[in-house]
Amino acid sequence: MAVIALKCPEIKVTAVDISQDRIDAWNDKDFKLPIYEPGLEDVVRATRGKNLFFSTAVKETIKEADMIFVSVNTPTKIRGIGAGCAADLTYWESAARMIAEVSTGHKIVVEKSTVPVKTAEAVEKVLSRNCQNASFSVLSNPEFLAEGTAIEDLLNADRMLIGGRDDTEAGAKAISVLKSIYEHWLPSERIICTNLWSADLSKLTANAFLAQRVSSINAISALCEATGADVQQVGKAIGTDSRIGPKFLNASVGFGGSCFQKDILNLSHICDTYGLPEVANYWKSVVDMNDYQKKRFVNRMIEYMFNTITNKKIAVLGFAFKKDTGDTRETPAIDVCRGLLTESAEVYIYDPKVTDAQIRQELSLDKFEWDHPTRQTVKPSSYDAKIHTCDDVYEACNGAHAVAILTEWDMFKTLDWQKVYDNMMKPAFIFDGRNVVDLEATRKIGFVSYAIGKPQDQWVKNN
């Protein structure tokens, strides 16, 4: 919405939310925004108070609007039919009913949330059956942004996807209106128009394909370790094939974020619903491999450290699911830290953009609760006393038996590893879950070093 306001100064954009605290944060006079995203502050500074506004006046704003973008949660269900895989559309239906309640005239309603295929059909029914004073055109406009590069991804998008009913005059006009907004900065050929169902499915499929590549290279990383191959060399070799390409071939401790796992499980559930169990199992295996990679990383740590980490201090560097974001949703660090805590380790966590409260909340929530606002409360656990957060990376490492790198923050590449080593217990271990450090350089310092998909440390082979 901020980028639309920036590129379309003649359009008034109002972002609404029922949370007063959240809106207050977006209106903060010092521009301390509630999320960290490179470049976002500059865009908000240029537009807020001019044609970009943040408000809790939800119904009033809906009444005034010509076009309504719906960006509410579509979390994974945690109970009932489809629990653990199906999308919970409670918030989407509530939003549709509110729109129907207060609307007059004709409005264009745009799906921005990631939703199951044919959600738009259900939304159309809710809107049309609950409102006598208005008509609606429903469009699907899924987002393909990556956190950390979201502004650039919008300004120079590979494609902008708009799904709608082009077989009706109102539907075709709605598609044209939304397309004209994006044409303020994107060439027409990058704006792809499809039917509603293709747009919904394209979003799920895009995330599934990207996650599939991560799980594929992570599966090969296990084989590389077993055989002495180097996964980075393998990734480079296959990535030069123009049919494959180099992106998303970096082996790691696993993928995270709010979309990949949720969308794949949703896609798998849809396949099951349509009587395609083999297809459902195929996509579910992508998530299974991701879970395996996180468990394998923890097991490697324990194996290296004489098969016990009880009461040992382990420094965890990075808790966000990737660099340049403070987002911790489904971050691999959650499962890795839980694995270490289950083995009674003392876990000291440092991340430049993640707070102590955020870390403790993530480690206290059950699976999928992170996406349900009414359940996002920190619950006491038996691990609390063994979770420590640090404001300084060297403080986290001092006296540690091991360092585990779980987020690829650039700063970790340039740490004074000699200083870190000098202040650690010996033997000192590095477990690089993102392949960001110079493995041989750390071994020359004296570290016993492990990295995903790399030949094993000679020290381990000899012991």
C-alpha positions in Angstrom: 0.0 0.0 0.0 2.9 2.3 0.7 4.4 1.7 -2.7 1.0 2.3 -4.4 0.8 5.6 -2.5 4.3 6.5 -3.6 3.7 5.7 -7.3 0.1 6.9 -7.5 0.0 10.3 -5.7 -3.5 11.0 -7.0 -4.9 7.9 -5.1 -5.7 8.1 -1.4 -4.6 5.0 0.4 -5.8 4.1 3.9 -4.5 1.1 5.8 -6.9 0.0 8.5 -6.7 -2.4 11.4 -8.8 -3.1 14.5 -5.6 -2.9 16.6 -5.1 0.6 18.0 -1.5 -0.3 19.1 -0.6 -1.5 15.6 -2.0 1.7 14.0 -0.3 3.9 16.6 3.0 2.2 15.7 2.5 3.0 12.0 1.7 6.6 12.9 4.8 6.9 15.2 6.1 10.5 15.0 9.7 9.2 14.9 8.9 6.6 12.2 9.8 3.7 14.4 7.7 1.3 12.3 6.4 -2.0 13.7 8.2 -4.1 11.1 11.7 -3.9 9.8 12.0 -3.9 6.0 14.8 -2.2 4.1 13.6 0.9 2.3 10.1 0.9 3.8 10.7 3.8 6.2 11.8 6.0 3.3 8.6 5.2 1.4 6.4 5.8 4.4 8.1 9.1 5.2 7.5 10.3 1.6 3.8 9.5 1.7 2.3 9.4 5.2 0.0 12.2 5.8 -0.1 13.1 2.1 -2.0 10.3 0.5 -1.1 7.4 2.8 -3.0 7.1 6.1 -3.2 4.6 8.9 -6.5 4.3 10.8 -8.7 2.2 13.1 -11.9 3.6 11.4 -12.4 0.4 9.5 -16.1 0.7 8.6 -15.9 4.4 7.7 -12.9 3.7 5.4 -14.7 0.8 3.7 -17.7 3.1 3.0 -15.6 5.7 1.3 -13.4 3.3 -0.6 -13.7 2.4 -4.3 -11.3 -0.5 -4.0 -10.7 -2.7 -0.9 -7.6 -4.8 -0.5 -8.2 -7.6 2.0 -4.9 -8.7 3.7 -6.1 -10.5 6.8 -4.6 -13.7 8.2 -5.4 -17.1 6.6 -3.7 -19.2 9.3 -3.4 -23.0 9.3 -6.2 -24.6 11.2 -5.2 -25.9 14.6 -8.4 -28.0 15.2 -11.3 -29.6 13.4 -11.4 -30.9 9.8 -8.1 -30.3 8.1 -6.2 -29.3 11.3 -2.5 -28.9 10.6 -2.9 -28.3 6.9 -6.1 -26.5 5.8 -6.4 -22.7 5.8 -8.6 -21.2 8.4 -10.8 -18.6 6.6 -12.5 -17.2 9.6 -10.9 -13.8 9.3 -11.5 -13.6 5.6 -15.2 -14.4 6.0 -15.5 -11.9 8.8 -13.9 -9.2 6.6 -16.3 -10.0 3.8 -19.3 -9.8 6.0 -18.1 -6.4 7.3 -17.6 -5.1 3.8 -21.1 -6.3 2.9 -22.6 -4.7 6.0 -21.4 -1.1 5.3 -21.0 -0.9 1.5 -23.1 1.0 -1.0 -22.6 1.5 -4.8 -20.1 -0.7 -6.6 -16.8 -1.8 -5.0 -13.8 -3.7 -6.2 -12.7 -6.2 -3.5 -9.1 -7.5 -4.0 -7.7 -10.7 -2.3 -4.2 -10.0 -1.1 -4.1 -12.8 1.5 -2.9 -16.2 0.3 -6.1 -18.2 0.1 -7.2 -21.6 -1.1 -8.3 -22.0 -4.7 -11.9 -20.8 -5.2 -12.0 -18.7 -2.1 -13.1 -15.8 -4.3 -16.2 -17.7 -5.2 -17.1 -18.0 -1.5 -16.4 -14.4 -0.9 -18.7 -13.4 -3.8 -21.5 -15.4 -2.3 -21.0 -13.8 1.1 -20.9 -10.3 -0.4 -23.9 -10.7 -2.7 -26.2 -12.5 -0.3 -25.6 -10.1 2.6 -25.8 -6.7 0.8 -28.8 -5.3 -1.1 -27.3 -1.8 -1.6 -24.1 -2.6 -3.3 -22.5 -4.7 -6.1 -19.0 -6.1 -6.1 -16.2 -7.3 -8.4 -13.8 -9.7 -6.7 -10.2 -9.9 -7.9 -7.3 -12.0 -6.8 -4.0 -10.2 -6.7 -1.5 -12.5 -4.8 1.7 -11.1 -3.5 5.1 -12.4 -4.5 7.3 -10.4 -2.2 10.3 -11.7 -0.3 11.0 -10.2 3.1 14.2 -8.2 3.1 13.8 -7.2 -0.5 10.0 -6.4 -0.6 10.3 -2.8 -1.7 12.6 -3.7 -4.6 10.4 -6.7 -5.4 7.5 -4.4 -5.9 9.2 -1.6 -7.8 10.8 -4.1 -10.2 8.4 -7.0 -10.0 9.0 -10.0 -12.3 5.3 -10.0 -12.7 2.1 -8.7 -11.2 -0.7 -11.2 -11.3 -4.4 -10.2 -11.4 -7.2 -12.8 -11.5 -10.8 -11.9 -12.2 -13.9 -12.6 -14.2 -13.2 -11.1 -17.6 -16.3 -12.7 -19.0 -18.5 -9.9 -17.5 -18.4 -6.2 -18.2 -18.0 -5.4 -14.5 -15.3 -8.0 -14.0 -13.3 -6.8 -17.1 -13.5 -3.2 -15.9 -12.3 -4.1 -12.4 -9.3 -5.9 -13.9 -8.6 -2.9 -16.0 -8.8 -0.5 -13.1 -6.3 -2.5 -10.9 -4.0 -3.0 -13.9 -3.9 0.8 -14.4 -2.7 1.3 -10.9 0.3 -1.0 -11.4 1.0 0.5 -14.8 2.1 3.6 -13.0 5.5 1.9 -12.6 5.4 -1.5 -14.3 5.3 -2.2 -18.0 2.1 -3.7 -19.2 3.7 -6.9 -20.4 4.7 -7.7 -16.8 1.1 -7.6 -15.6 -0.5 -11.0 -16.1 -4.2 -11.3 -16.1 -5.8 -14.7 -15.5 -9.1 -16.2 -14.2 -9.6 -16.2 -10.5 -8.8 -19.8 -9.9 -5.5 -19.6 -11.8 -4.4 -16.6 -9.8 -5.1 -18.3 -6.5 -3.4 -21.5 -7.5 -0.4 -19.7 -9.0 0.5 -18.2 -5.6 0.4 -21.5 -3.8 2.3 -23.2 -6.6 5.1 -20.5 -6.7 5.8 -20.9 -3.0 5.7 -24.7 -3.3 8.2 -24.7 -6.2 10.6 -22.4 -4.3 10.4 -24.4 -1.1 10.8 -27.6 -3.2 14.2 -26.3 -4.5 15.3 -25.6 -0.9 14.3 -29.1 0.3 15.9 -30.7 -2.8 19.3 -29.1 -2.2 19.1 -29.8 1.5 18.4 -33.5 0.8 21.6 -33.5 -1.4 23.5 -31.8 1.5 23.0 -34.8 3.6 24.4 -37.0 0.9 27.3 -34.6 0.4 28.3 -34.9 4.1 28.1 -38.7 3.8 30.3 -38.9 0.7 32.7 -36.0 1.2 31.2 -33.9 -1.6 30.7 -30.1 -1.2 27.1 -29.0 -1.6 28.1 -25.5 -2.6 30.2 -26.9 -5.5 27.3 -29.2 -6.5 24.8 -26.3 -6.3 27.1 -24.1 -8.5 27.6 -26.9 -11.0 23.9 -27.6 -11.5 22.9 -24.0 -11.2 24.9 -23.1 -14.4 22.4 -25.2 -16.3 20.0 -22.7 -17.9 17.2 -25.1 -17.4 17.7 -25.1 -13.6 19.3 -21.7 -12.7 21.2 -20.8 -9.6 18.5 -19.4 -7.3 17.3 -21.1 -4.2 20.2 -23.7 -4.3 21.9 -22.6 -1.1 21.8 -25.5 1.4 20.8 -24.4 4.9 19.3 -25.5 8.2 15.9 -25.2 6.6 13.4 -22.7 5.2 11.1 -20.6 7.4 8.8 -17.6 7.1 5.1 -17.2 7.1 4.4 -18.6 3.7 6.3 -21.7 2.6 5.2 -24.3 5.0 1.6 -22.9 5.3 1.1 -22.7 1.6 2.5 -26.2 0.9 0.3 -27.8 3.6 -2.6 -25.9 2.2 -1.8 -27.1 -1.4 -1.5 -30.7 -0.1 -4.8 -30.5 1.7 -6.5 -29.1 -1.5 -5.1 -32.1 -3.5 -6.4 -34.5 -0.9 -9.8 -32.8 -1.0 -10.0 -33.3 -4.8 -9.0 -37.0 -4.5 -5.4 -36.7 -5.4 -3.5 -38.4 -2.5 -0.4 -39.1 -4.5 0.0 -35.4 -5.4 -0.8 -34.4 -1.8 1.9 -36.7 -0.4 4.4 -35.4 -3.0 4.1 -31.8 -1.8 3.9 -32.8 1.9 7.3 -34.5 1.5 8.8 -31.0 0.9 7.8 -30.0 4.4 8.9 -33.4 5.8 12.4 -32.9 4.3 12.5 -29.4 5.9 11.7 -30.9 9.3 14.3 -33.6 8.8 17.0 -31.0 8.0 16.4 -29.2 11.3 16.5 -32.4 13.3 19.6 -33.5 11.5 21.4 -30.2 12.4 20.6 -30.7 16.1 21.7 -34.3 15.9 25.0 -33.3 14.3 25.7 -30.8 17.1 25.1 -33.4 19.8 27.2 -36.0 17.9 30.1 -33.7 17.6 29.9 -32.6 21.2 30.5 -36.1 22.7 26.8 -37.0 22.5 25.8 -34.7 25.4 25.0 -31.0 25.6 23.5 -31.1 29.1 24.3 -27.7 30.8 26.6 -26.7 28.0 26.4 -23.1 26.9 25.5 -22.8 23.2 25.5 -19.5 21.5 22.8 -19.2 18.8 23.6 -16.4 16.3 20.4 -15.3 14.5 16.8 -16.1 15.3 15.0 -14.4 12.4 14.1 -16.8 9.6 16.5 -14.9 7.2 18.6 -11.8 7.2 17.3 -8.3 6.8 14.0 -9.0 8.6 12.9 -9.2 12.1 10.3 -11.9 11.2 10.5 -15.1 13.2 7.5 -16.9 11.9 8.3 -20.6 11.4 12.0 -19.7 11.6 14.2 -22.9 11.8 15.7 -21.4 14.9 12.6 -22.4 16.8 13.0 -26.1 16.2 16.7 -26.0 16.6 16.5 -24.2 19.9 13.8 -26.5 21.2 16.0 -29.4 20.2 18.9 -28.0 22.2 16.7 -27.1 25.2 15.2 -30.6 25.2 18.8 -31.9 25.7 19.2 -29.5 28.7 21.6 -27.1 27.0 21.9 -23.4 28.1 20.9 -21.5 25.0 22.2 -17.9 24.6 20.6 -16.2 21.6 21.7 -13.1 19.7 19.8 -11.5 16.8 20.2 -7.8 15.8 16.5 -7.3 15.0 14.6 -9.8 17.2 13.6 -8.9 20.8 13.7 -11.0 23.9 9.9 -11.0 24.2 9.6 -12.1 20.5 12.0 -15.0 21.1 10.3 -16.2 24.2 6.9 -16.0 22.6 8.0 -18.1 19.6 9.5 -20.7 21.9 6.4 -20.9 24.0 3.8 -21.3 21.2 2.5 -24.6 20.0 2.7 -25.4 16.3 0.6 -23.0 14.1 -0.4 -20.8 17.0 1.8 -18.0 15.8 -0.7 -17.1 13.1 -3.7 -17.0 15.4 -3.8 -13.5 17.1 -6.1 -14.7 19.9 -3.6 -17.3 20.9 -0.4 -15.3 20.8 0.4 -15.2 24.5 3.6 -16.2 26.1 3.1 -19.4 28.1 5.5 -20.4 30.9 7.6 -23.5 30.0 10.2 -25.6 31.7 12.8 -24.1 29.3 12.5 -20.5 30.5 15.4 -20.6 32.8 17.7 -22.0 30.1 16.8 -19.4 27.5 19.0 -16.3 27.6 19.0 -13.4 25.1 22.0 -11.1 24.6 22.4 -7.6 23.2 26.0 -8.2 22.0 27.2 -11.0 19.8 30.5 -11.5 21.7 28.7 -11.6 25.0 26.6 -14.5 23.6 29.7 -16.4 22.6 31.8 -15.8 25.8 32.3 -19.0 27.7 30.3 -21.0 25.2 31.1 -24.6 24.2 29.6 -24.1 20.7 28.3 -21.4 18.3 25.4 -22.2 16.0 24.7 -19.8 13.1 21.0 -20.0 12.2 20.5 -16.7 10.3 22.8 -15.5 7.5 23.2 -11.9 8.8 26.1 -10.3 7.0 27.8 -9.3 10.3 28.4 -13.0 11.1 30.7 -13.2 8.1 33.1 -10.6 9.5 33.1 -11.4 13.2 36.5 -11.6 14.9 36.5 -15.3 15.1 39.9 -15.4 16.8 38.4 -13.3 19.6 35.4 -15.6 19.8 37.6 -18.6 20.0 39.9 -17.2 22.7 36.9 -16.7 25.0 35.2 -20.0 24.4 35.4 -23.4 26.2 37.7 -25.9 24.5 37.3 -27.7 22.2 35.4 -24.9 20.7 32.7 -25.8 18.1 31.1 -23.9 15.2 28.0 -25.2 13.6 27.2 -23.1 10.5 23.6 -23.7 9.4 23.9 -21.1 6.7 27.3 -21.6 5.2 28.4 -18.0 5.9 31.8 -18.5 7.5 35.1 -19.5 6.0 35.3 -23.1 7.2 39.0 -23.6 6.7 39.9 -20.3 8.3 38.0 -21.2 11.5 39.6 -24.6 11.5 43.1 -23.0 11.3 42.1 -20.9 14.4 41.4 -24.0 16.3 37.6 -24.5 15.9 36.0 -27.8 15.3 33.8 -26.7 12.4 30.7 -28.1 10.8 28.8 -26.6 7.9 25.7 -27.9 6.1 26.7 -30.2 3.2 30.4 -29.7 3.6 33.1 -32.4 4.1 33.4 -33.4 7.8 36.0 -31.9 10.1 39.2 -34.0 10.2 39.1 -33.8 14.0 35.7 -35.7 14.0 37.0 -38.3 11.5 39.9 -39.0 13.8 37.9 -39.3 16.9 
